[in-house]
Amino acid sequence: MPGEAGVPEKHFRYLQGTRRIGHYRAVHDAAREECPGFRSTADGGYWVVSRMAPLRELFGNPAAFSNSGLSLLDPDPIEPAIPMQLDPPVHTAWRKPLMSEFSPARARALEPVVRGHVTELIDGLLATGSCDFVAEFAQRLPVAVFLTMLDLPQTELDRFLAWEEAVLRPEEAEDDLDAVREQVRDYFGELVDSRVAEPGDDLVSRMLTWRIDGREPKREELTNLLFVLFIAGLDTISSHLSYAFWHLATNPADRARVVREPEIIPSAVEELLRYYDIILDGRRVTEDVELAGCPMRAGDLVLLLSGAANRDPREFDRADEVLLDRSPNRHLTFGWGIHRCVGAHLARLELKVALEEWHRRIPDYHIPAGFPVRERAFVQLSVASLPLRWPTAG
């Protein structure tokens, strides 16, 4: 039904619970082909933009589209997430030192650490012939790497996983969400205090040497940032891993090519990131502006369907196919412009190493017949469970 000035309106809910995998991809792609932008009347109302060209325009105009509205679930946070919900110039002051910690060189230096954790996880699974890939590999790997970066013992891994599950899947958690958030922040606050007293060569110790607009970062700011790195960054990697391995388990020709041609893995990572983009970000409009034919007003919220844009046939040939050697591949999975994901290099590294080591040692695997793999949408898309089976020696 047309709304203001003929702009399409419909009751579009991007959170529709747990569905069979592929549901959200189909819904978002259908919305993209219907029109480049529309007004959703659901959940208080927001704009939806789903094609590549207008989304690049949006990413290129951070003054008009503020990251303060990054989460449509909480568009007015009491304490904005650092640096994700900040705008320039404050965002710039935080991003500069953070980029040095997640630079390509720093990611390369971490490759032995990542490969060691991947190998250890596979060692623990190989002889069993089966696993829930989400719970036993995809969720554990990024947390293990993060603990190493913080110089924390791996015995903390299960505690971190429980916190992550409680914060990102609150509908399934037994503990109160606010209480869990407080526990995590208290933990990171105590970690900051311990590094002040006895600094080392770890991420938190280096954060203490930063200068934000010429001043030392405050304890609560570093606690905020660590919380964001933990919750936002790690679950993103585990979700990308889960979708990638679901694809390879259900597309044996692609899996065989990864096994046969491991040199294609970096390109395959980019293509799997493109096709299975999981991000469900938002923005807040700061001034009256028109985008994708939509007359947006200051204060409005916008949902960015970057996954749909990544499969936009106006941008990509054979956009609805996974082509492991696709080039060029200018996807939006890590965002674009000044807010491009700072952890992109580390994420690519973890995906690359996981695909290399897994397919070197477990080249043939499948999902048990009849298991309905499901996905859920909250702050992003994620796979609920992914059982894999493979032959074992003897």
Solvent accessible surface area in square Angstrom, and as a share of the most:
residue,aa,sasa,rsa
1,M,186,0.83
2,P,97,0.61
3,G,24,0.23
4,E,97,0.43
5,A,98,0.76
6,G,54,0.51
7,V,10,0.06
8,P,52,0.33
9,E,54,0.24
10,K,59,0.25
11,H,126,0.56
12,F,12,0.05
13,R,97,0.35
14,Y,9,0.04
15,L,32,0.16
16,Q,48,0.21
17,G,42,0.40
18,T,57,0.33
19,R,91,0.33
20,R,147,0.54
21,I,22,0.11
22,G,13,0.13
23,H,45,0.20
24,Y,0,0.00
25,R,51,0.19
26,A,64,0.50
27,V,41,0.23
28,H,6,0.03
29,D,29,0.15
30,A,63,0.49
31,A,3,0.02
32,R,15,0.06
33,E,81,0.36
34,E,112,0.50
35,C,15,0.09
36,P,41,0.26
37,G,2,0.02
38,F,1,0.00
39,R,55,0.20
40,S,0,0.00
41,T,72,0.42
42,A,0,0.00
43,D,93,0.48
44,G,80,0.77
45,G,13,0.13
46,Y,6,0.02
47,W,11,0.04
48,V,0,0.00
49,V,0,0.00
50,S,1,0.01
51,R,40,0.14
52,M,3,0.01
53,A,77,0.59
54,P,15,0.10
55,L,0,0.00
56,R,40,0.15
57,E,101,0.45
58,L,1,0.01
59,F,17,0.07
60,G,58,0.56
61,N,51,0.26
62,P,33,0.21
63,A,78,0.61
64,A,0,0.00
65,F,4,0.02
66,S,6,0.04
67,N,5,0.02
68,S,38,0.25
69,G,0,0.00
70,L,15,0.08
71,S,31,0.20
72,L,25,0.12
73,L,74,0.37
74,D,74,0.38
75,P,32,0.20
76,D,103,0.53
77,P,30,0.19
78,I,181,0.92
79,E,82,0.37
80,P,53,0.34
81,A,22,0.17
82,I,14,0.07
83,P,10,0.06
84,M,70,0.31
85,Q,19,0.08
86,L,28,0.14
87,D,45,0.23
88,P,59,0.37
89,P,106,0.67
90,V,76,0.43
91,H,3,0.01
92,T,78,0.45
93,A,16,0.13
94,W,4,0.01
95,R,39,0.14
96,K,163,0.69
97,P,23,0.14
98,L,1,0.00
99,M,67,0.30
100,S,61,0.39
101,E,6,0.03
102,F,16,0.07
103,S,28,0.18
104,P,62,0.39
105,A,57,0.44
106,R,81,0.30
107,A,8,0.06
108,R,158,0.58
109,A,71,0.55
110,L,25,0.12
111,E,47,0.21
112,P,96,0.60
113,V,45,0.26
114,V,0,0.00
115,R,66,0.24
116,G,39,0.38
117,H,25,0.11
118,V,0,0.00
119,T,44,0.25
120,E,115,0.52
121,L,30,0.15
122,I,0,0.00
123,D,80,0.42
124,G,58,0.56
125,L,13,0.07
126,L,61,0.30
127,A,91,0.71
128,T,85,0.50
129,G,8,0.08
130,S,36,0.23
131,C,8,0.05
132,D,39,0.20
133,F,0,0.00
134,V,7,0.04
135,A,47,0.36
136,E,68,0.31
137,F,0,0.00
138,A,0,0.00
139,Q,28,0.12
140,R,68,0.25
141,L,0,0.00
142,P,2,0.01
143,V,0,0.00
144,A,4,0.03
145,V,1,0.01
146,F,7,0.03
147,L,0,0.00
148,T,50,0.29
149,M,18,0.08
150,L,0,0.00
151,D,97,0.50
152,L,25,0.13
153,P,78,0.49
154,Q,71,0.32
155,T,120,0.70
156,E,25,0.11
157,L,13,0.07
158,D,90,0.47
159,R,117,0.43
160,F,0,0.00
161,L,26,0.13
162,A,62,0.48
163,W,20,0.07
164,E,4,0.02
165,E,58,0.26
166,A,10,0.08
167,V,4,0.03
168,L,8,0.04
169,R,10,0.04
170,P,39,0.24
171,E,123,0.55
172,E,95,0.43
173,A,31,0.24
174,E,177,0.79
175,D,89,0.46
176,D,93,0.48
177,L,51,0.25
178,D,103,0.53
179,A,46,0.36
180,V,3,0.01
181,R,85,0.31
182,E,97,0.44
183,Q,86,0.38
184,V,0,0.00
185,R,57,0.21
186,D,72,0.37
187,Y,35,0.13
188,F,0,0.00
189,G,1,0.01
190,E,113,0.51
191,L,12,0.06
192,V,3,0.02
193,D,63,0.33
194,S,47,0.31
195,R,34,0.12
196,V,93,0.53
197,A,86,0.67
198,E,135,0.61
199,P,91,0.58
200,G,46,0.44
201,D,131,0.68
202,D,4,0.02
203,L,0,0.00
204,V,0,0.00
205,S,6,0.04
206,R,55,0.20
207,M,0,0.00
208,L,44,0.22
209,T,98,0.57
210,W,18,0.06
211,R,123,0.45
212,I,3,0.02
213,D,120,0.62
214,G,69,0.66
215,R,92,0.34
216,E,114,0.51
217,P,15,0.09
218,K,109,0.46
219,R,116,0.42
220,E,102,0.46
221,E,29,0.13
222,L,1,0.00
223,T,10,0.06
224,N,3,0.02
225,L,0,0.00
226,L,0,0.00
227,F,12,0.05
228,V,13,0.08
229,L,22,0.11
230,F,0,0.00
231,I,14,0.07
232,A,35,0.27
233,G,31,0.30
234,L,12,0.06
235,D,4,0.02
236,T,23,0.13
237,I,10,0.05
238,S,4,0.02
239,S,3,0.02
240,H,7,0.03
241,L,0,0.00
242,S,2,0.01
243,Y,6,0.02
244,A,3,0.02
245,F,0,0.00
246,W,38,0.13
247,H,7,0.03
248,L,0,0.00
249,A,10,0.08
250,T,60,0.35
251,N,52,0.27
252,P,83,0.52
253,A,81,0.63
254,D,28,0.15
255,R,27,0.10
256,A,47,0.36
257,R,67,0.25
258,V,1,0.01
259,V,58,0.33
260,R,158,0.58
261,E,44,0.20
262,P,71,0.45
263,E,133,0.60
264,I,15,0.08
265,I,1,0.01
266,P,67,0.42
267,S,36,0.23
268,A,0,0.00
269,V,6,0.03
270,E,38,0.17
271,E,0,0.00
272,L,9,0.04
273,L,2,0.01
274,R,0,0.00
275,Y,25,0.10
276,Y,13,0.05
277,D,7,0.04
278,I,1,0.01
279,I,36,0.18
280,L,12,0.06
281,D,44,0.23
282,G,0,0.00
283,R,9,0.03
284,R,51,0.19
285,V,1,0.01
286,T,65,0.38
287,E,89,0.40
288,D,94,0.49
289,V,36,0.20
290,E,117,0.52
291,L,4,0.02
292,A,23,0.18
293,G,48,0.46
294,C,1,0.00
295,P,20,0.12
296,M,0,0.00
297,R,108,0.39
298,A,58,0.45
299,G,39,0.37
300,D,30,0.15
301,L,29,0.15
302,V,0,0.00
303,L,0,0.00
304,L,3,0.02
305,L,1,0.01
306,S,6,0.04
307,G,6,0.06
308,A,0,0.00
309,A,0,0.00
310,N,0,0.00
311,R,10,0.04
312,D,1,0.01
313,P,73,0.46
314,R,128,0.47
315,E,64,0.29
316,F,14,0.06
317,D,121,0.63
318,R,143,0.52
319,A,5,0.04
320,D,106,0.55
321,E,69,0.31
322,V,23,0.13
323,L,39,0.20
324,L,4,0.02
325,D,78,0.40
326,R,27,0.10
327,S,98,0.63
328,P,104,0.66
329,N,28,0.14
330,R,117,0.43
331,H,7,0.03
332,L,2,0.01
333,T,6,0.04
334,F,12,0.05
335,G,13,0.12
336,W,75,0.26
337,G,42,0.40
338,I,69,0.35
339,H,32,0.14
340,R,76,0.28
341,C,58,0.35
342,V,19,0.11
343,G,17,0.17
344,A,4,0.03
345,H,64,0.29
346,L,15,0.07
347,A,5,0.04
348,R,60,0.22
349,L,14,0.07
350,E,1,0.01
351,L,5,0.03
352,K,44,0.19
353,V,0,0.00
354,A,0,0.00
355,L,1,0.00
356,E,41,0.19
357,E,13,0.06
358,W,0,0.00
359,H,6,0.03
360,R,159,0.58
361,R,65,0.24
362,I,3,0.02
363,P,61,0.38
364,D,75,0.39
365,Y,0,0.00
366,H,94,0.42
367,I,28,0.14
368,P,33,0.21
369,A,109,0.85
370,G,81,0.78
371,F,83,0.35
372,P,53,0.33
373,V,8,0.04
374,R,93,0.34
375,E,3,0.01
376,R,27,0.10
377,A,12,0.10
378,F,62,0.26
379,V,61,0.35
380,Q,15,0.07
381,L,14,0.07
382,S,8,0.05
383,V,4,0.02
384,A,34,0.26
385,S,32,0.21
386,L,0,0.00
387,P,13,0.08
388,L,0,0.00
389,R,91,0.33
390,W,15,0.05
391,P,97,0.61
392,T,65,0.38
393,A,110,0.86
394,G,127,1.22
